[in-house]
């Protein structure tokens, strides 16, 4: 199992909204890259937050923009930090270019089961990661460790030699480094574009969350 950590985060202004600030109707924007309206668990996590906000009857509306329709996947962290976006859900590793420590959440072999992921989530390791998130002025609302897998058009990937010479879309730089060491070449594609990349031959293989294969 490849564990992919997806985090629902919000700009600090969202977490600090007071009752007085909500006296006037407030609209917040939520963005993510995953398919909307299809039951995707990653979209549903954001939709639950939006529905609960509406049900609270506090004049707060959260508009959800799925499928990277508002911001590209790798742009969402900066959009949150800069105040252009209020809420987002994305693999934390996508922001590792800005905060290098985030890449540690997607190291190969770090997590081998959901049980281990749960223990890791309560560890000092994750406390340090969350401290980096807090430092940027962003608040974690919910998080999840999602199972992942490897797929290839060229055959099953069972050992390092099976990946040699293939064009691989990787979920993050740590996995990309592993594939490159095994002789693969890396193509940079967000998970919502993997299907087309495999269909057109831009990529031969990918590692991604199980939900992205559906």
Backbone as a chain_set.jsonl record, in Angstrom:
{"seq": "XXXXXXXXXXXXXXXXXXXXXXXXXXXXXXXXXXXXXXXXXXXXXXXXXXXXXXXXXXXXXXXXXXXXXXXXXXXXXXXXXXXXXXXXXXXXXXXXXXXXXXXXXXXXXXXXXXXXXXXXXXXXXXXXXXXXXXXXXXXXXXXXXXXXXXXXXXXXXXXXXXXXXXXXXXXXXXXXXXXXXXXXXXXXXXXXXXXXXXXXXXXXXXXXXXXXXX", "coords": {"N": [[0.838, -1.19, 0.0], [0.555, 2.182, -0.864], [0.767, 4.961, 1.07], [-1.019, 7.934, 0.958], [-1.097, 11.146, 2.037], [-3.751, 13.197, 2.608], [-4.877, 16.424, 3.229], [-7.257, 18.554, 4.691], [-7.281, 21.9, 4.724], [-7.372, 25.249, 6.041], [-7.24, 28.791, 5.562], [-5.964, 30.884, 8.142], [-7.704, 32.926, 8.8], [-10.22, 31.863, 8.431], [-10.548, 30.077, 10.535], [-10.624, 31.818, 12.64], [-12.905, 33.323, 12.564], [-15.348, 35.203, 14.141], [-18.399, 35.343, 16.142], [-19.48, 37.863, 15.849], [-18.372, 38.685, 13.472], [-19.708, 37.117, 11.743], [-22.167, 38.206, 11.557], [-22.971, 39.503, 9.272], [-23.687, 38.031, 6.082], [-21.32, 35.633, 5.03], [-19.104, 34.472, 2.575], [-17.061, 31.828, 1.706], [-14.339, 30.446, -0.176], [-13.665, 27.243, -1.419], [-11.286, 24.97, -2.631], [-10.279, 22.174, -4.621], [-8.598, 19.409, -6.281], [-9.946, 17.139, -7.024], [-12.481, 14.922, -8.502], [-15.79, 16.222, -8.658], [-19.07, 15.64, -7.275], [-19.258, 12.887, -7.697], [-19.05, 11.117, -5.68], [-16.503, 10.86, -4.724], [-14.269, 10.337, -2.102], [-12.496, 12.269, -1.239], [-13.448, 14.666, -2.276], [-15.864, 14.584, -0.939], [-15.127, 14.988, 1.715], [-14.621, 17.725, 1.826], [-17.108, 18.668, 1.032], [-18.695, 17.886, 3.189], [-17.823, 19.624, 5.202], [-18.738, 22.009, 4.078], [-21.517, 21.555, 4.034], [-22.061, 21.256, 6.771], [-21.419, 23.799, 7.685], [-23.423, 25.302, 6.466], [-25.682, 24.14, 7.656], [-25.381, 25.013, 10.239], [-26.481, 27.476, 10.333], [-25.436, 30.134, 10.458], [-25.081, 32.206, 8.743], [-23.004, 31.592, 7.006], [-21.446, 30.588, 4.107], [-19.944, 28.099, 2.138], [-18.4, 27.871, -0.832], [-17.716, 25.34, -3.034], [-15.16, 24.411, -5.21], [-14.494, 21.988, -7.268], [-12.265, 19.643, -9.003], [-9.951, 21.108, -9.78], [-10.856, 23.554, -10.7], [-10.678, 26.142, -9.826], [-8.108, 26.736, -8.708], [-4.932, 25.467, -9.743], [-3.611, 22.231, -8.781], [-0.977, 22.386, -7.54], [-0.882, 25.019, -6.863], [-2.423, 25.638, -4.726], [-1.539, 25.718, -2.027], [0.03, 28.087, -1.854], [-1.991, 29.886, -2.505], [-3.646, 29.687, -0.277], [-1.922, 30.574, 1.789], [-1.431, 33.168, 0.943], [-3.885, 34.338, 1.149], [-5.712, 34.194, -0.943], [-7.362, 32.08, -1.149], [-9.692, 30.233, 0.799], [-10.192, 27.666, 1.817], [-9.02, 24.324, 1.389], [-8.28, 21.064, 0.007], [-5.744, 18.795, -0.279], [-2.955, 16.663, -1.254], [-0.444, 16.825, 1.115], [2.206, 16.773, 0.411], [2.279, 18.105, -1.99], [2.897, 20.681, -1.42], [5.526, 20.632, -0.798], [7.536, 21.864, -2.183], [7.548, 24.403, -1.23], [7.592, 24.146, 1.543], [9.848, 22.171, 2.702], [9.813, 20.063, 4.543], [7.299, 18.908, 4.351], [7.442, 16.985, 2.41], [8.232, 14.699, 3.688], [5.978, 13.356, 4.48], [5.284, 11.658, 2.485], [7.14, 9.646, 2.085], [8.593, 6.744, 0.646], [7.706, 3.598, 1.987], [7.18, 4.57, 4.511], [4.648, 4.278, 5.736], [2.737, 1.369, 6.171], [0.219, 0.418, 6.523], [-3.209, 1.263, 7.356], [-3.513, 1.241, 10.077], [-0.945, 1.763, 11.054], [-0.709, 4.283, 10.002], [-2.555, 5.683, 11.522], [-1.33, 5.627, 14.032], [0.964, 7.062, 13.439], [-0.132, 9.513, 12.86], [-0.643, 10.568, 15.32], [1.81, 11.081, 16.334], [5.066, 12.441, 17.369], [6.38, 13.169, 15.09], [4.293, 13.994, 13.305], [3.355, 16.111, 14.786], [5.409, 17.922, 14.529], [5.211, 18.424, 11.784], [2.679, 19.616, 11.654], [3.234, 21.888, 13.089], [4.764, 23.309, 11.279], [2.805, 23.865, 9.406], [1.083, 25.487, 10.91], [2.815, 27.622, 11.352], [2.839, 28.851, 8.912], [0.479, 30.135, 8.932], [-1.794, 28.686, 8.474], [-4.53, 26.487, 9.109], [-5.222, 23.189, 10.154], [-8.081, 21.416, 9.409], [-9.12, 18.873, 9.005], [-7.791, 15.597, 8.405], [-6.422, 12.865, 6.441], [-5.217, 9.57, 5.77], [-4.74, 8.002, 2.819], [-5.092, 4.965, 1.045], [-2.893, 3.798, -1.536], [-1.63, 2.906, -4.836], [0.28, 1.25, -7.455], [0.256, 1.518, -10.945], [0.509, 0.315, -14.306], [0.779, 0.533, -17.872], [2.347, -1.181, -19.169], [2.686, -3.588, -17.91], [2.716, -5.601, -14.866], [4.059, -4.102, -11.92], [6.353, -5.391, -10.026], [8.908, -5.61, -9.075], [12.035, -3.752, -8.847], [13.285, -3.817, -11.445], [11.127, -3.905, -13.17], [10.202, -1.365, -13.602], [12.066, -0.028, -14.996], [13.056, 2.111, -17.6], [10.509, 3.088, -18.088], [8.053, 5.727, -18.417], [7.109, 7.577, -15.785], [4.508, 8.866, -13.828], [4.698, 10.434, -10.829], [3.624, 10.646, -7.404], [4.977, 12.363, -5.737], [8.15, 14.024, -4.91], [9.805, 12.286, -3.374], [9.009, 9.648, -3.971], [9.43, 9.837, -6.698], [12.206, 10.047, -6.808], [12.897, 7.476, -5.997], [11.857, 5.929, -8.141], [13.391, 6.933, -10.255], [15.914, 6.077, -9.486], [15.609, 3.442, -10.018], [15.654, 3.403, -12.714], [13.642, 4.647, -14.187], [11.968, 7.309, -16.013], [10.735, 10.529, -15.113], [7.572, 12.098, -15.297], [5.847, 15.134, -14.924], [2.777, 15.424, -13.638], [-0.4, 16.302, -12.413], [-2.674, 14.464, -10.25], [-5.303, 14.52, -11.221], [-5.007, 14.51, -13.932], [-3.963, 12.155, -14.734], [-5.263, 9.978, -16.017], [-5.721, 10.828, -18.716], [-3.063, 11.213, -19.424], [-2.024, 8.618, -19.378], [-3.609, 7.479, -21.35], [-2.817, 8.846, -23.651], [-0.162, 8.278, -23.861], [1.707, 9.87, -22.674], [2.491, 9.187, -20.167], [3.632, 6.061, -18.826], [3.213, 4.701, -16.52], [2.016, 5.003, -13.117], [1.971, 6.189, -9.714], [-0.472, 6.537, -7.324], [-3.345, 7.609, -5.358], [-5.816, 5.19, -4.33], [-8.448, 5.96, -4.886], [-8.173, 7.558, -7.12], [-7.938, 5.794, -9.18], [-10.444, 4.962, -9.78]], "CA": [[0.0, 0.0, 0.0], [1.219, 3.481, -0.848], [-0.066, 5.896, 1.821], [-0.993, 9.307, 0.486], [-1.733, 11.958, 3.073], [-4.545, 14.308, 2.115], [-5.23, 17.294, 4.343], [-8.168, 19.679, 4.475], [-6.714, 23.014, 5.476], [-8.032, 26.534, 5.827], [-6.492, 29.973, 5.966], [-6.216, 31.164, 9.556], [-8.848, 33.827, 8.936], [-11.422, 31.037, 8.512], [-10.656, 29.509, 11.87], [-10.765, 32.869, 13.64], [-14.133, 34.08, 12.383], [-16.112, 35.288, 15.386], [-19.841, 35.475, 15.976], [-19.782, 39.207, 15.363], [-17.973, 38.77, 12.063], [-20.673, 36.362, 10.963], [-23.45, 38.893, 11.567], [-23.266, 39.68, 7.856], [-23.409, 36.789, 5.351], [-19.922, 35.462, 4.627], [-18.886, 33.404, 1.602], [-15.676, 31.37, 1.608], [-14.078, 29.617, -1.355], [-12.925, 26.0, -1.184], [-10.765, 24.433, -3.891], [-9.502, 20.932, -4.63], [-8.358, 18.898, -7.623], [-10.604, 15.847, -7.204], [-13.782, 14.998, -9.186], [-16.919, 16.609, -7.821], [-20.367, 15.054, -7.575], [-19.16, 11.471, -8.076], [-18.862, 10.307, -4.485], [-15.086, 10.762, -4.363], [-14.163, 10.599, -0.664], [-11.727, 13.497, -1.016], [-14.416, 15.743, -2.494], [-16.893, 14.501, 0.097], [-14.602, 15.57, 2.946], [-14.83, 19.17, 1.738], [-18.55, 18.905, 0.97], [-19.223, 17.749, 4.553], [-17.54, 20.89, 5.884], [-19.645, 23.015, 3.508], [-22.883, 21.27, 4.485], [-22.154, 21.546, 8.207], [-21.423, 25.259, 7.839], [-24.761, 25.763, 6.084], [-26.64, 23.652, 8.651], [-25.193, 25.754, 11.487], [-27.344, 28.66, 10.239], [-24.696, 31.295, 10.974], [-24.817, 33.073, 7.585], [-21.706, 31.23, 6.428], [-21.552, 29.711, 2.943], [-18.676, 27.666, 1.557], [-18.533, 27.481, -2.23], [-16.705, 24.329, -3.342], [-14.727, 24.356, -6.605], [-13.753, 20.735, -7.449], [-11.631, 19.41, -10.294], [-8.959, 22.149, -10.094], [-11.548, 24.58, -11.479], [-10.347, 27.471, -9.296], [-6.644, 26.791, -8.668], [-4.24, 24.229, -10.068], [-3.254, 21.517, -7.549], [0.241, 22.856, -6.88], [-1.006, 26.443, -6.544], [-3.382, 25.832, -3.637], [-0.875, 26.101, -0.786], [0.345, 29.514, -1.937], [-3.249, 30.628, -2.488], [-4.072, 29.728, 1.122], [-0.999, 31.405, 2.568], [-1.539, 34.558, 0.498], [-5.232, 34.841, 1.369], [-6.544, 34.133, -2.144], [-8.213, 30.903, -1.007], [-10.056, 30.059, 2.204], [-10.226, 26.262, 2.227], [-8.552, 23.424, 0.337], [-7.915, 19.691, 0.355], [-4.739, 18.332, -1.233], [-1.835, 15.936, -0.649], [0.459, 17.803, 1.724], [3.468, 16.744, -0.328], [2.206, 19.063, -3.093], [3.472, 21.949, -0.959], [6.899, 20.394, -0.337], [8.42, 22.817, -2.842], [7.568, 25.603, -0.392], [7.987, 23.7, 2.885], [10.491, 20.908, 2.359], [9.456, 19.023, 5.511], [6.053, 18.254, 3.961], [7.774, 15.83, 1.584], [8.423, 13.53, 4.551], [4.711, 12.637, 4.649], [5.096, 10.732, 1.368], [8.349, 8.857, 1.882], [8.34, 5.32, 0.404], [7.907, 2.7, 3.121], [6.891, 5.214, 5.795], [3.419, 3.706, 6.297], [2.394, 0.124, 5.484], [-1.183, 0.078, 6.779], [-3.956, 2.364, 7.952], [-3.258, 1.206, 11.519], [0.306, 2.498, 11.266], [-0.975, 5.686, 9.687], [-3.236, 6.274, 12.675], [-0.328, 5.855, 15.08], [1.843, 8.13, 12.97], [-0.87, 10.769, 12.912], [-0.585, 11.059, 16.7], [3.217, 11.028, 16.735], [5.857, 13.675, 17.392], [6.654, 13.456, 13.679], [3.213, 14.793, 12.746], [3.281, 17.369, 15.535], [6.381, 18.815, 13.894], [4.647, 18.817, 10.492], [1.586, 20.563, 11.903], [3.842, 23.147, 13.532], [5.147, 24.015, 10.055], [1.561, 24.368, 8.818], [0.656, 26.613, 11.757], [3.756, 28.729, 11.152], [2.472, 29.524, 7.66], [-0.811, 30.791, 9.107], [-2.836, 27.796, 7.964], [-5.077, 25.631, 10.156], [-5.71, 21.883, 9.707], [-9.442, 21.121, 9.845], [-9.276, 17.412, 8.982], [-6.784, 14.962, 7.556], [-6.658, 11.447, 6.155], [-4.2, 8.795, 5.059], [-5.466, 7.222, 1.825], [-4.313, 3.899, 0.412], [-2.524, 4.053, -2.916], [-1.114, 1.742, -5.56], [1.067, 1.499, -8.663], [-0.361, 0.949, -12.146], [1.319, 0.478, -15.512], [0.245, 0.014, -19.126], [3.337, -2.092, -19.731], [2.756, -4.831, -17.146], [2.716, -5.453, -13.411], [5.287, -3.616, -11.296], [6.576, -6.231, -8.845], [10.294, -5.46, -8.622], [12.649, -2.558, -9.449], [13.563, -3.946, -12.876], [9.893, -3.75, -13.942], [9.938, 0.057, -13.836], [13.176, 0.511, -15.781], [12.744, 2.586, -18.942], [9.137, 3.585, -18.195], [7.75, 7.118, -18.073], [6.281, 7.429, -14.59], [3.968, 10.01, -13.098], [4.855, 10.122, -9.415], [2.837, 11.494, -6.507], [5.813, 13.35, -5.07], [9.583, 13.916, -5.197], [10.476, 11.152, -2.725], [8.733, 8.483, -4.81], [10.088, 10.073, -7.981], [13.618, 9.71, -6.623], [12.989, 6.018, -5.969], [11.662, 5.415, -9.499], [14.553, 7.309, -11.06], [17.019, 5.192, -9.098], [15.347, 2.137, -10.632], [15.811, 3.529, -14.159], [12.481, 5.258, -14.835], [11.984, 8.76, -16.217], [9.597, 11.102, -14.403], [6.772, 13.136, -15.946], [5.138, 15.907, -13.897], [1.355, 15.494, -13.959], [-1.251, 16.165, -11.229], [-3.449, 13.22, -10.265], [-6.53, 14.642, -12.001], [-4.684, 14.4, -15.354], [-3.268, 10.884, -14.946], [-5.977, 9.138, -16.988], [-5.4, 11.295, -20.066], [-1.633, 10.998, -19.669], [-1.848, 7.199, -19.688], [-4.285, 7.217, -22.622], [-2.089, 9.462, -24.766], [1.22, 7.824, -23.877], [2.597, 10.796, -21.975], [2.999, 8.391, -19.045], [3.452, 4.61, -18.924], [2.865, 4.168, -15.201], [1.77, 6.024, -12.101], [1.604, 5.846, -8.343], [-1.475, 7.51, -6.894], [-4.295, 7.059, -4.395], [-6.748, 4.21, -4.893], [-9.631, 6.664, -5.395], [-7.877, 8.121, -8.437], [-8.044, 4.739, -10.181], [-11.855, 4.665, -10.035]], "C": [[0.874, 1.242, 0.0], [0.326, 4.441, -0.078], [0.084, 7.312, 1.288], [-1.759, 10.163, 1.487], [-2.437, 13.153, 2.444], [-5.041, 15.124, 3.294], [-6.21, 18.373, 3.899], [-7.678, 20.818, 5.346], [-7.45, 24.3, 5.139], [-7.106, 27.658, 6.227], [-6.901, 30.34, 7.386], [-7.419, 32.073, 9.762], [-10.141, 33.04, 9.064], [-11.619, 30.52, 9.923], [-10.958, 30.573, 12.913], [-12.019, 33.718, 13.466], [-14.951, 34.056, 13.667], [-17.591, 35.445, 15.095], [-20.207, 36.845, 15.417], [-19.445, 39.354, 13.89], [-18.99, 38.083, 11.176], [-22.048, 37.019, 10.963], [-23.906, 39.179, 10.144], [-22.929, 38.382, 7.133], [-21.965, 36.752, 4.851], [-19.814, 34.283, 3.665], [-17.398, 33.092, 1.526], [-15.529, 30.455, 0.403], [-13.223, 28.418, -0.975], [-12.531, 25.396, -2.524], [-10.104, 23.078, -3.671], [-9.445, 20.385, -6.053], [-9.196, 17.679, -7.978], [-11.974, 15.99, -7.871], [-14.904, 15.36, -8.221], [-18.197, 15.904, -8.237], [-20.345, 13.598, -7.968], [-18.951, 10.558, -6.872], [-17.414, 10.126, -4.088], [-14.915, 11.188, -2.908], [-13.422, 11.896, -0.373], [-12.585, 14.742, -1.264], [-15.432, 15.768, -1.363], [-16.42, 15.118, 1.411], [-14.822, 17.086, 2.965], [-16.323, 19.498, 1.726], [-19.197, 18.8, 2.347], [-19.015, 19.043, 5.332], [-18.498, 21.976, 5.394], [-21.073, 22.805, 3.996], [-23.063, 21.6, 5.963], [-22.18, 23.052, 8.472], [-22.799, 25.826, 7.516], [-25.791, 25.375, 7.139], [-26.542, 24.416, 9.968], [-26.012, 27.044, 11.521], [-26.684, 29.9, 10.863], [-24.308, 32.248, 9.839], [-23.426, 32.852, 7.007], [-21.92, 30.239, 5.296], [-20.157, 29.373, 2.438], [-18.944, 27.182, 0.142], [-17.384, 26.546, -2.592], [-16.433, 24.302, -4.844], [-13.891, 23.091, -6.799], [-12.999, 20.711, -8.781], [-10.641, 20.467, -10.731], [-9.568, 23.277, -10.919], [-11.246, 26.001, -11.005], [-8.839, 27.703, -9.259], [-6.076, 25.443, -9.089], [-3.757, 23.576, -8.776], [-2.054, 22.098, -6.812], [0.205, 24.34, -6.514], [-1.799, 26.683, -5.26], [-2.727, 26.257, -2.322], [-0.568, 27.599, -0.783], [-0.919, 30.367, -1.868], [-3.796, 30.748, -1.069], [-3.226, 30.711, 1.924], [-1.16, 32.884, 2.227], [-2.942, 35.138, 0.651], [-6.128, 34.854, 0.152], [-7.568, 33.005, -2.072], [-8.466, 30.67, 0.475], [-9.932, 28.619, 2.687], [-9.776, 25.375, 1.076], [-8.295, 22.032, 0.893], [-6.939, 19.197, -0.701], [-3.676, 17.514, -0.515], [-0.797, 16.936, -0.14], [1.796, 17.872, 1.001], [3.465, 17.735, -1.493], [2.81, 20.411, -2.713], [4.92, 21.795, -0.526], [7.91, 21.3, -1.033], [8.554, 24.112, -2.058], [8.016, 25.294, 1.029], [8.535, 22.284, 2.735], [10.077, 19.758, 3.276], [8.193, 18.277, 5.115], [6.305, 17.018, 3.104], [7.95, 14.563, 2.392], [7.141, 12.736, 4.736], [4.47, 11.624, 3.544], [6.375, 9.954, 1.065], [7.983, 7.396, 1.637], [8.636, 4.485, 1.645], [7.579, 3.299, 4.47], [5.695, 4.572, 6.492], [3.03, 2.472, 5.487], [0.951, -0.309, 5.708], [-1.882, 1.299, 7.36], [-3.756, 2.411, 9.463], [-1.977, 1.974, 11.855], [0.119, 3.987, 10.988], [-1.646, 6.387, 10.86], [-2.259, 6.566, 13.804], [0.585, 7.018, 14.698], [1.165, 9.493, 13.09], [-0.831, 11.404, 14.299], [0.844, 11.151, 17.231], [3.859, 12.41, 16.792], [6.182, 14.13, 15.975], [5.571, 14.367, 13.098], [3.009, 16.095, 13.514], [4.234, 18.393, 14.935], [5.862, 19.319, 12.543], [3.548, 19.86, 10.685], [2.118, 21.92, 12.38], [4.275, 23.983, 12.33], [3.918, 24.61, 9.361], [1.081, 25.597, 9.584], [1.519, 27.846, 11.516], [3.411, 29.535, 9.904], [1.127, 30.238, 7.762], [-1.979, 29.994, 8.586], [-3.255, 26.838, 9.072], [-5.574, 24.324, 9.548], [-7.102, 21.651, 10.282], [-9.686, 19.621, 9.929], [-8.16, 16.835, 8.127], [-7.069, 13.474, 7.417], [-5.433, 10.844, 5.493], [-4.958, 7.864, 4.118], [-4.552, 6.171, 1.205], [-4.022, 4.256, -1.04], [-1.944, 2.808, -3.56], [-0.314, 2.207, -6.775], [0.36, 0.829, -9.835], [0.523, 1.229, -13.355], [0.607, -0.105, -16.725], [1.135, -1.084, -19.691], [3.412, -3.432, -19.007], [2.798, -4.55, -15.658], [4.082, -4.982, -12.906], [5.476, -4.388, -9.997], [7.964, -6.046, -8.245], [10.922, -4.262, -9.34], [12.886, -2.651, -10.952], [12.326, -3.708, -13.743], [9.607, -2.295, -14.31], [10.985, 0.687, -14.751], [12.72, 0.891, -17.188], [11.344, 3.15, -19.116], [9.057, 5.071, -17.846], [6.723, 7.082, -16.943], [5.807, 8.784, -14.075], [4.013, 9.637, -11.624], [4.111, 11.127, -8.55], [3.672, 12.58, -5.841], [7.285, 13.093, -5.314], [10.275, 12.733, -4.542], [10.245, 9.865, -3.508], [9.418, 8.626, -6.161], [11.563, 9.704, -7.91], [13.821, 8.2, -6.628], [12.845, 5.434, -7.373], [12.851, 5.743, -10.396], [15.747, 6.418, -10.751], [16.863, 3.811, -9.718], [15.387, 2.211, -12.154], [14.628, 4.113, -14.9], [12.742, 6.736, -15.098], [10.686, 9.319, -15.645], [8.906, 12.166, -15.25], [5.928, 13.818, -14.866], [3.688, 16.132, -14.313], [0.56, 15.408, -12.664], [-2.174, 14.963, -11.365], [-4.719, 13.322, -11.101], [-6.284, 14.571, -13.506], [-4.028, 13.066, -15.703], [-3.936, 10.049, -16.03], [-5.623, 9.533, -18.417], [-3.937, 11.052, -20.41], [-1.35, 9.546, -20.035], [-2.464, 6.865, -21.047], [-3.476, 7.711, -23.813], [-0.625, 9.048, -24.836], [2.207, 8.79, -23.256], [3.242, 10.094, -20.785], [2.722, 6.914, -19.301], [2.944, 4.016, -17.617], [2.648, 5.314, -14.226], [1.664, 5.405, -10.72], [0.65, 6.929, -7.873], [-2.429, 6.852, -5.922], [-5.29, 6.139, -5.088], [-7.97, 4.884, -5.503], [-9.405, 7.214, -6.796], [-7.956, 7.078, -9.541], [-9.49, 4.467, -10.58], [-12.384, 5.54, -11.167]], "O": [[1.824, 1.34, 0.776], [-0.786, 4.72, -0.529], [1.198, 7.825, 1.183], [-2.938, 9.921, 1.746], [-1.803, 14.011, 1.829], [-5.571, 14.568, 4.256], [-6.019, 19.02, 2.87], [-7.663, 20.707, 6.572], [-8.071, 24.418, 4.083], [-6.28, 27.502, 7.126], [-8.047, 30.131, 7.785], [-8.084, 31.994, 10.795], [-11.07, 33.49, 9.734], [-12.734, 30.528, 10.444], [-11.499, 30.256, 13.972], [-12.18, 34.729, 14.151], [-15.213, 32.985, 14.215], [-17.993, 35.653, 13.95], [-21.129, 36.971, 14.612], [-20.136, 40.054, 13.15], [-19.126, 38.418, 9.999], [-22.999, 36.452, 10.426], [-25.097, 39.105, 9.845], [-21.985, 37.693, 7.521], [-21.461, 37.738, 4.312], [-20.373, 33.216, 3.92], [-16.578, 33.983, 1.308], [-16.475, 29.774, 0.009], [-12.2, 28.55, -0.304], [-13.347, 25.32, -3.443], [-9.445, 22.86, -2.654], [-10.171, 20.854, -6.929], [-9.162, 17.225, -9.122], [-12.572, 17.064, -7.815], [-14.954, 14.856, -7.099], [-18.39, 15.605, -9.416], [-21.324, 13.104, -8.527], [-18.703, 9.363, -7.03], [-17.114, 9.322, -3.205], [-15.359, 12.268, -2.518], [-13.693, 12.552, 0.632], [-12.466, 15.741, -0.556], [-15.817, 16.835, -0.885], [-17.217, 15.707, 2.141], [-15.166, 17.656, 4.0], [-16.754, 20.48, 2.331], [-20.138, 19.534, 2.648], [-19.914, 19.505, 6.035], [-19.008, 22.766, 6.188], [-21.764, 23.766, 4.334], [-24.087, 22.155, 6.363], [-22.876, 23.519, 9.373], [-23.286, 26.722, 8.206], [-26.666, 26.17, 7.482], [-27.508, 24.465, 10.73], [-26.216, 27.636, 12.581], [-27.284, 30.608, 11.672], [-23.339, 32.998, 9.95], [-22.758, 33.793, 6.577], [-22.506, 29.175, 5.496], [-19.297, 30.247, 2.324], [-19.643, 26.188, -0.054], [-16.216, 26.915, -2.47], [-17.357, 24.186, -5.649], [-12.691, 23.109, -6.524], [-13.092, 21.645, -9.577], [-10.492, 20.71, -11.928], [-8.885, 23.887, -11.741], [-11.534, 26.962, -11.718], [-8.35, 28.735, -9.718], [-6.672, 24.4, -8.82], [-3.517, 24.266, -7.785], [-2.103, 22.283, -5.596], [1.152, 24.858, -5.922], [-1.842, 27.807, -4.761], [-3.291, 27.063, -1.582], [-0.875, 28.297, 0.184], [-0.925, 31.434, -1.254], [-4.344, 31.785, -0.697], [-3.748, 31.564, 2.642], [-1.045, 33.747, 3.096], [-3.169, 36.302, 0.32], [-7.201, 35.457, 0.188], [-8.527, 32.979, -2.843], [-7.583, 30.877, 1.307], [-9.599, 28.382, 3.848], [-10.108, 25.636, -0.08], [-8.115, 21.852, 2.098], [-7.265, 19.18, -1.888], [-3.505, 17.649, 0.696], [-0.333, 17.794, -0.892], [2.443, 18.92, 0.984], [4.529, 18.162, -1.94], [3.189, 21.193, -3.585], [5.493, 22.72, 0.051], [9.019, 21.487, -0.534], [9.541, 24.834, -2.197], [8.732, 26.082, 1.648], [7.775, 21.32, 2.65], [9.998, 18.61, 2.838], [8.022, 17.121, 5.502], [5.48, 16.106, 3.072], [7.832, 13.463, 1.851], [7.194, 11.565, 5.11], [3.552, 10.811, 3.645], [6.653, 9.642, -0.093], [7.14, 6.853, 2.352], [9.682, 4.642, 2.276], [7.686, 2.613, 5.486], [5.726, 4.348, 7.702], [2.995, 2.521, 4.257], [0.51, -1.306, 5.136], [-1.233, 2.248, 7.801], [-3.818, 3.482, 10.068], [-1.935, 2.738, 12.819], [0.712, 4.836, 11.653], [-1.344, 7.542, 11.158], [-2.337, 7.609, 14.453], [0.932, 7.851, 15.535], [1.813, 10.497, 13.385], [-0.967, 12.619, 14.441], [1.057, 11.284, 18.436], [3.292, 13.403, 16.335], [6.251, 15.327, 15.697], [5.878, 15.384, 12.475], [2.538, 17.08, 12.944], [3.913, 19.578, 14.842], [6.046, 20.485, 12.195], [3.496, 20.86, 9.969], [1.524, 22.963, 12.106], [4.171, 25.209, 12.35], [3.974, 25.707, 8.804], [0.72, 26.614, 8.99], [1.019, 28.97, 11.481], [3.655, 30.74, 9.84], [0.68, 30.869, 6.804], [-3.036, 30.55, 8.288], [-2.427, 26.423, 9.882], [-6.273, 24.341, 8.535], [-7.288, 21.685, 11.499], [-10.383, 19.154, 10.829], [-7.645, 17.504, 7.232], [-7.852, 12.9, 8.174], [-4.71, 11.513, 4.755], [-5.737, 7.026, 4.573], [-3.396, 6.445, 0.881], [-4.814, 4.937, -1.691], [-1.785, 1.777, -2.907], [-0.246, 3.399, -7.077], [-0.086, -0.312, -9.718], [1.202, 2.255, -13.417], [-0.086, -1.117, -16.619], [0.726, -1.828, -20.583], [4.132, -4.327, -19.449], [2.903, -3.398, -15.237], [5.123, -5.411, -13.404], [4.84, -4.083, -8.987], [8.174, -6.293, -7.057], [10.383, -3.804, -10.347], [12.705, -1.663, -11.664], [12.45, -3.351, -14.914], [8.845, -2.032, -15.241], [10.806, 1.808, -15.226], [12.082, 0.099, -17.881], [11.018, 3.647, -20.194], [9.874, 5.597, -17.089], [5.601, 6.612, -17.13], [6.592, 9.717, -13.91], [3.428, 8.633, -11.218], [3.979, 12.298, -8.905], [3.135, 13.607, -5.426], [7.645, 12.054, -5.867], [11.245, 12.214, -5.096], [11.172, 9.077, -3.694], [9.929, 7.649, -6.709], [12.106, 9.117, -8.845], [14.794, 7.7, -7.191], [13.61, 4.551, -7.761], [13.268, 4.915, -11.206], [16.503, 6.047, -11.65], [17.844, 3.095, -9.922], [15.18, 1.199, -12.825], [14.604, 4.083, -16.13], [13.623, 7.34, -14.486], [9.651, 8.654, -15.689], [9.559, 13.024, -15.844], [5.363, 13.151, -13.999], [3.402, 16.921, -15.214], [0.821, 14.508, -11.865], [-2.427, 14.495, -12.475], [-5.176, 12.315, -11.64], [-7.238, 14.571, -14.284], [-3.587, 12.867, -16.835], [-3.252, 9.47, -16.874], [-5.267, 8.682, -19.232], [-3.607, 10.724, -21.549], [-0.526, 9.276, -20.908], [-1.913, 6.066, -21.805], [-3.453, 7.069, -24.863], [0.081, 9.426, -25.771], [3.416, 8.56, -23.303], [4.391, 10.367, -20.437], [1.715, 6.555, -19.911], [2.319, 2.955, -17.61], [3.047, 6.45, -14.482], [1.307, 4.235, -10.577], [0.941, 8.117, -8.013], [-2.331, 5.649, -5.683], [-5.569, 6.287, -6.278], [-8.478, 4.43, -6.528], [-10.35, 7.323, -7.577], [-8.033, 7.431, -10.718], [-9.744, 3.82, -11.596], [-13.555, 5.438, -11.53]]}, "num_chains": 1, "name": "protein.A"}
